[in-house]
Amino acid sequence: MLRVGSKAACMACRNLVSTNMGIRFRVPLQKLHPLSRAIHHRYSGNTNPQRPPHRTAARYFTSMSRLPMRPPKPPPGSGGRGYQQQRNFWMVRLAARLLRLRYILLGTAVGGGYTAKKTYEEWKDMLPDFSEYNWIIPDFVWELSEQIDFDKLAKALPEIEEIAKLLPDMDKIGENFTFLKSLLSSETSGDPQLKATDSSAAAAHDASDKQYKKSSDKEKIDQLQEELLRTQLKYQRMLERLEKENKELRKVVLQKDDKGIHQRKVKKSLIDLYSEVLDILSDYDANYNTQDHLPRVVVVGDQSAGKTSVLEMIAQARIFPRGSGEMMTRSPVKVTLSEGPHHVALFKDSGREFDLTKEEDLAALRHEIELRMRKSVKEGQTVSSETISLSVKGPGIQRMVLVDLPGVISTVTAGMASDTKETIFSISKAYMQNPNAIILCIQDGSVDAERSIVTDLVSQMDPQGKRTIFVLTKVDLAEKNLASPSRIQQIVEGKLFPMKALGYFAVVTGKGSNAESIDSIKDYEEDFFQNSRLLRDGMLKAHQVTTKNLSLAVSDCFWKMVRESVEQQADVFKASRFNLETEWKNNYPRLRELDRNELYEKAKNEILDEVISLSQVTPQHWEAILQKKLWERVSTHVIENIYLPAAQTMDSGTFNTTVDIKLKQWTDKQLPHKALEVAWETLQEEFARFMAEYKGKDQDDIFDKLKEAVKDESIKRHKWNERAMDSLRVIQHNALEDRSITDKPQWDAAIQFMEETLQSRLKDTESVIRDMVGPDWKQRWLNWKNRTPDQHIRNETKNELERLLKLHDDHTAYLANDEVTTVRKNLEGRGVEVDPVLIKDTWHQLYRRHFLQKALSHCNLCKRGFYYYQRHFVDSELECNDVVLFWRIQRMLVITANTLRQQLTNTEVRRLEKNVKEVLDDFGEDTERKIHLITGRRVQLAEDLKKVREIQEKLEAFIEALHKEK
């Protein structure tokens, strides 16, 4: 170690030269130790510590550093003192050398780092600015860079020797080109003399030698072409291999992103945002001339032209149902293609994912598409305009939106609707008339081009061919069947059809079997075009073949059209939104903008409140209504079928027996059903009454149709419990079996009930008689009314029958035949011709009036008959069995009303509320029913506002994402 404060240490700290880097470092004197500074000033000849040392000091120490490392021996007689000084001086020199080496290393390191940093900054300034291209590589790729095994990736890449093997033999190609050059120069160069000499020499050659030379030249040219094709195929296979590896790597990256590295928030892809806009537009009823002009790829073609197969090749999966010659595509299918980590498909309105790598999921998907198509077709129709929305995701799939339309037909066959052809044409035109739609026109190459219908249709919709891409399918069959393959060249060059197009493609989408996989079809397609003379002879260009090139071209054209038109469409919807908002402010300034679903929820709450109000009805109110309605329902049966037949027997014992039998039959068969019907009708009427009362309380009349429909459907679904009917039958039977009237108030109540009932029936009977005989003399004089001939005959018959009743007050209910004859003869004597049936009919009404009058008189007599009834006195004049009958009926009505009231309040009101909720839930899921029940300009305007706002917001989000991707 170097001793602190030594002269060598001081000088070494002051001056240090880096020989490697050429940089001089000086240590300030003020930073040295005080003792070191003092020694420094002493040896430098400077006595002033503040004065800088002389340059000689530097020279002195420099020369000192060059002395030999071993100190000389002390002279004899010095006593070792001088030797000690020399030894100390040697140690100082050694420390100086070591210190100098240390600082040389330090300076070298510092200087080297500085130079490296400077060189790095210069190189960095020379590099271009890649900040504008950060959008190409997502953020999560940088996060994955540490997780990817680059050694494994490097091993997967081809070696340089393999690449070198794929390169052509340049020496051989050079020799061939030299031969061609000499061959051509020999034919075109040389002076006339040389030509004359050559011609004379050539004339001397044998004809067989010329033929051999020509054949050898042709063989070399063919060999060159074959070698070039082989080289091109090698490159193509190499590219396919690299693309496959790139696809696997992208799948790994997408899987990592799908799992959410570092809890990243997964956003919707660009194509998904665009697809959502199209889904909303498909449900939007355009007003104010706002039409859907957003781009999509419309796939049209003749039936069985391979249209669906092309779409499946682009989607890389067999996703559509198949049939042999029959129509399978019965409605438009919108397919949104996007890239994803897994090859899956899902419907817009379903959460189930179909794994397209599994055959069972593919079969289930095809079956589901077929079911949806058949469900969308209305009865009596063959095709439907309702769109089925499907999304397909997978690695390497090009992003776009395609719409597969039903195939165009020329003839309506058996089993089809008569308007099928016109319907398919109208659906196709509706999609193709969009000026921004890309038309993918599919033509079957295996049939005569003149049989095509779709080309004429496409030419009408896009005469200039600015947005049409023509695809010729089944080229393998076309090449095999056509005698002149140049016809295919004419088709793909646009010379055979009058239709114009942006591009022409030739593809092969199968080998004739539905069980083939997409990968096998791709291999077959590539092998066919590699060996096809169409490509070898230059009839087709390389970029015009295979569905892969077609997919790339369609995707590029689609996104180009999207970028050119989407902002214009956003402005159109913005203007439409302004118009709708202005109309709402002018017509409904104090109402909130509630769409159909929001209005339905509001109406649903009001209806449920009205149902709950039924529980507030008092028991007395329920029983009074039920008793009144039940008697109105059964009174006719009681009077006509029980009371009158029994009372007209004129015998007490027969009366009671008849009454008991008829009451038992009535209770077993009809009475419980009638009672339940009355209870249900009462519940309905009360429900309707509450709804009417709510309607008057500032309720919105826009809900009237909905409330009426809910009420009718709830009533239709409601069914009473059969056990309640059985228990009610027992209760009613027990009530009618009781004949014991316990007190005078009950007796008086029964008499009053009987009197009111008989008076009501008597009034009705007199009204019928007046209608039969016509107006009396007072009405004829005052109102100037006359009797009709039939009324005159009935009036004469009535007078004759009344005289008969006066003579026989206790006459039975029926006329005897001799009595009918007597009445008829008496009338004929007065010049009135009458039919016996008319006599009997008139007698029925007159006797009924006569009997009711007598029954009312007997009812008045029975008012004092309770005493005799209670003591069981037998008095023919006061037999009040009819009063007991009406008491039994009245008591049955009271008990039945009480039972029904309990059942209503405890069970049926709750069941009705449950039914109403179920009906409301069902109506809420039925969009068509809601549209039918909640109507009006106010509703439609709110719906349009909601749709336009949603479309505009989705379009703005899509445009923002589109700009970020740019």
C-alpha positions, 0 to 999 in steps of 0.5 A, a space after each residue: 500500500 502507498 503511504 499517505 502523505 508521501 511525495 510519490 503518492 502526491 505526485 502520482 495523484 497530481 499527474 496521470 497519463 492514459 497512454 491507451 485513450 490519450 486523455 490526461 487526468 489531473 488531481 487538484 492539489 487542494 484535494 490532497 492530504 495536508 501532509 501530502 501537500 506539505 511534502 509536495 511543496 518541499 520537494 518542488 522548491 515551493 515554500 508557499 503552500 498557496 503557490 503552485 509548484 514549479 514544473 521542475 518538480 514534475 520533471 524531477 518526479 518523472 526522472 525519479 520514477 525511472 530509477 531501478 527498483 532495487 536500492 543500492 547497498 549503504 556505504 560502510 561507516 554510515 551506520 545504516 542511516 543513509 541506507 534507511 533513507 535510500 530504502 525509504 526512497 525505494 519504497 516510495 518509487 515502488 508505490 508510485 509505480 503501483 499507483 500509476 498502474 492502477 490509475 492507468 487501468 481506471 482511466 482506460 475503463 472510464 475512457 472506453 465507456 465514454 467512447 462506447 457511449 458516444 459510438 452508441 449515440 452516433 449509431 442511434 442517431 443514424 437509425 430511423 424513427 420507428 415510433 410511428 409503427 408501434 401499432 403494428 406490434 401490440 403491447 402484449 407482444 413485448 410482454 411475451 418476448 421474455 416468455 418465448 423460447 427463442 432457442 426453440 424458435 431458432 431451431 424451428 427455422 430452416 437451416 441455411 443449407 436447406 435454403 441453399 438447396 431450394 435455390 436454383 442451380 445458377 451455373 446450370 441456368 447460366 449455361 442454358 442462357 449462354 446456349 440460348 444467347 448463342 443460338 439467337 445470335 447465330 440466327 440474327 448476327 454476322 456479315 453477308 459473306 459469313 451468312 453466304 458461307 454458312 448457307 452454303 455449308 448448311 446446304 451441305 448438311 444432312 436433313 436428319 442433322 437439322 431435325 436432331 438439332 431442332 428437337 434438342 433445342 426444343 428439349 432444352 427450352 422445355 427443360 428450362 421451363 420445367 426447372 423454373 416451375 420446380 423452383 417456383 414450387 419449391 419456393 411456394 412450399 417454403 413460403 407455405 411452411 413459414 406461413 404455417 409456422 407463423 400461424 402457430 406462433 400467432 395462435 400462441 400469442 393470441 392464446 396468451 392474450 386471450 388468457 389476459 397477461 398482467 390482467 389486461 382488459 380485452 377489448 372488442 376487435 375492429 371487425 366485431 365492432 363493425 359487425 355490431 353496427 350491421 346487426 343493429 342496422 338490420 333491425 332498424 326501420 329506416 326513415 328520413 331516407 336514412 339507408 344502410 350503405 355500410 359495406 359488406 361482402 354479398 355472396 350471390 350465385 346460381 343454385 349449386 354453383 359452389 357459393 356456400 363452398 367458397 364461403 366455407 373455404 374462406 371460413 376454413 370450416 364446414 359450417 353450412 348444411 348440405 344437400 344433394 341438388 336441393 335448396 339449402 340456403 333458405 335465408 341470408 346468413 351474415 358471417 363475421 370472420 375474425 382472427 382468434 386463438 381458437 377456431 370457434 363459431 357462435 350466434 349473435 343471440 346465443 352464448 354457446 361456442 361451437 368448436 370447429 375442430 371437432 366434428 360433433 360440434 360442426 354437425 351441431 352447428 350445421 343442424 342449428 343453422 338449418 333449424 334457424 333457417 326453417 324457423 325463419 321461413 313462414 308458412 307457405 313460403 320457401 325462403 325468408 328475408 330474415 338474417 341469421 347472424 353468425 361469427 367465426 373466429 380462428 387463427 389466420 382467418 381474414 377479417 371481413 363480413 360476408 352475407 350468403 344469400 339463397 341461390 338464384 333459380 331459373 325455374 320453380 320446382 315442385 314443393 316450392 312456393 309460386 313466388 320463390 324465384 321473385 322473392 330470391 331476386 328481391 332479396 338479392 337486389 336489396 343487398 346488392 343495391 347498396 352502393 358500398 356492397 362488394 358483390 362476390 359473384 360465383 359462377 359454376 365452371 363445370 356448366 355452360 356459361 350461357 346457362 348462368 342467371 346471376 351474371 345478368 343480375 349482377 350486371 344490372 346492379 353494378 354495370 361498371 363492375 367497380 365493386 364486383 369480384 368474379 369467382 369461377 368454381 369447379 375449375 378442375 371439372 371445367 378443365 376436364 370437360 372442356 375441349 378448349 381450355 382457352 374458354 376458361 381464359 376468356 371467362 377469367 379475363 372478362 371477355 366471355 360475359 358482358 359483366 365487368 368486375 374488379 378481379 377474376 378468380 378461379 378456385 377449386 372447392 371440393 372433390 365431389 364428396 361432402 365428407 372431405 376436410 378443408 385441409 384436404 381440399 386446400 391440398 387438392 386445390 394447390 396440387 391441381 393448379 401446380 399441375 394444371 396446364 392453365 397455369 403452366 401455359 399462362 392462361 391463368 396468373 398465379 394471383 388469380 387462383 386458389 381460395 387463399 388469394 381470393 380471401 386476401 383480395 376480398 378482405 383488402 377490397 372490403 377494408 378499402 371500401 369500409 375506410 372510404 365510406 364509414 365516415 360518410 355514413 356516420 354523418 348521415 346518421 348524425 343528421 338523421 338523429 338531429 331530425 328525430 330529436 327536433 320532431 320529439 321536442 316539437 311534439 312531445 316536449 314534456 314527455 321522456 323518450 321512452 322506447 317500446 321496452 321502457 314503456 312496456 316495463 312501465 305498463 307492467 308495473 301499472 298492471 301489477 299494481 291493479 292486480 294487487 288492488 284486488 286484495 283490498 276488496 272487502 269480504 262484504 263486497 265480494 259476498 254481495 256481488 257473488 250472491 247477486 250474480 249467482 242468483 241471476 245465473 240460476 234463478 231461471 233454472 230454479 223457477 222453471 225446472 224446480 219450483 213451477 213443476 213441483 208447485 203445479 202438482 197441487 200436492 204437498 207430498 209430491 211437491 217436496 219429493 219433486 223438489 228434493 229429487 230435482 235439487 239433488 240432480 241440480 247439485 250433482 251436475 250443474 250448480 258447482 260449475 255455475 258457481 265457479 263460473 260466477 266466481 271467475 266472472 266476478 273476479 274478471 269484472 272486478 279486475 277490469 273495474 280496477 283497471 278502468 279506475 286506474 285508467 282514469 287516474 292520469 294513466 297513459 292511454 297508450 297501454 289500453 291494448 296491452 292491458 286488454 290483451 293481458 287481461 284476456 290472456 290471464 283469464 284464458 290461462 286461469 283454471 280453478 282447482 278441481 278439489 275446490 269444486 268437489 268441496 263446494 258440491 258437498 257444501 251446497 248439497 248440505 245447505 239444500 238438505 236443511 229444511 229447518 227455519 229456526 226463527 221468524 226473521 229467517 222466515 220473513 226473509 224467505 218470504 221476501 225473497 220469494 215475493 221478489 222473485 215471483 213479482 219479477 217473473 210475473 212482470 216478465 210474463 206480462 211483458 211477453 203477453 203484451 208483445 203477443 197481443 199488441 197494444 191495448 185500446 189506450 195505446 192505440 188511441 194515444 200512440 196511433 198504433 195498430 195490431 198486426 193480424 197475428 197479434 189480432 189472432 192471439 188477442 182473440 185467443 187470449 180472451 177465449 182462454 181467459 174465460 176458460 180460466 175464470 170458469 176453472 180457477 184450479 185448472 192444471 198447467 196443460 190443456 186437454 185436447 177437447 179443450 183445445 178443440 172447443 177453443 178453436 171452434 169458438 174462435 172459428 165461430 167468430 171468424 178467427 182461424 187459429 192453429 192448435 199450436 198457437 192456442 197451446 203457446 198462448 195458454 202457457 203464458 196465460 196460465 203462467 201469469 195466473 199461477 204466479 198471481 195465485 202464488 203471490 197471494 199464497 205468499 202473503 198468506 204465509 207471512 203469518 204461517 211461521 207459527 204453524 210451521 214451527 209447531 208442525 200443524 197440518 192445515 191445507 190452507 197454510 201449507 208453506 212448502 214453497 216458502 221453505 224451498 225459497 229459504 233453502 235456495 237463499 241459504 244455499 246462495 249465502 253459504 256458496 257466496 261465502 265459500 267462493 269469497 274465501 277461495 277468491 281472497 285466499 287462492 284465486 287472487 294470488 293465482 291471478 296475480 301469478 298468471 298476470 306475471 307469467 303473461 307479462 313475462 311472455 309478452 316481454 319476450 315476444 317482440 312482435 307482440 309488443 310491437 302490435 300492442 304498443 303502437 303509435 308515432 310517439 313509440 316509433 319515434 322513441 324507437 328510431 331515436 334509440 336506434 339512431 343514437 346507438 348506431 351513431 355511437 357504435 360507428 364513432 367507436 368503430 371509426 376511432 378504433 379504425 384510426 388507431 389501427 391506421 
